Amino acid sequence: MFSTRIEPLARAHAMHLAKKDDPGELAWTTGLLGQALYDSGRDRARGRTLVQEAEHYMRSDERLEVELRDLRQWKEKRRLR
């Protein structure tokens, strides 16, 4: 299930990076890609790094309050810091 999400999320992430898009959209996409990479086991180290980056940027964007809460719950379930 998670591995099927990786390619579309990777494309969306690259698009947001290239366009220097809305930082909130980039943070949200980064978090989703990180979660997919981690949960699939495909690249847990990169997934963890992307989740940490996403969390950092989500903290500074009020619009992402719900997404930040969801990301933190995801981390807690996996015992990640």
N, C-alpha and C positions, 0 to 999 in steps of 0.2 A: 504494500500500500504506500509506504513512505517513498520507496524508490521511484514510483511513477510520478511523484510530485517534484522530484529534484530537477529534472531538465526544464520544465516550464518555469519553476521558481528561479533557476539559475539564469534563464533568459531575461526574466523580469528584473532580477537584481542587476544584471549587466546593463539593461536599458536605463534603469533609474540612475546608475552610476554615470553612464555616458551622458545623459541629459542633464546631470546635476539637478535632478528633479527635486520635488518637495522632500525635505529631509525626513518628514514623518512617513511618507510612502517608502522611502529607502529603508528606514529603520524597521518598519513593519515587514517588508519583503526580506530584509536581511535576517530577521528573527525567524521567519517561516522557513527560509532556506537552511538556516542553522539547525533548526529542529528536525527537518527532514533528513539532513546529512547525519545527524547524531542518531536519530531513531532507526534509520536504515542500517546503521553500522558501516556505511560506505566510507565515511571520513569523520570519525567522532571528534578528532582534534580540531579540524576546521569548523565543524558544526558548533562546538563549544565556543570557539573564538568568535564566530559570527553572532551567536546568541549574546555573548558578553558585549559586543559592539552595539547590537540592537538595544540592549537594555540601557546602556550608557546614553544613547541618543533619545530613547523613549522617555527617560526621566526628565528631559528638558522640553518635552512637548506635551502640553496639557491635553491635547486632542487624543493622545494615545494612552490615556489613563486605563481604559479597559484592556487594551492590548498588553500594556505593561503588567497589569495584574495577572493576565492569562500566562504571560511569559514566565513570570515568577512562580506561578503554580506549576507550570511545566517543569521548571528547574527543581522545585522542591520534590516533585514526584521521582525525579532521577537523582536526588541528593547531590545536585550541582550547586556550587557557590557562585 
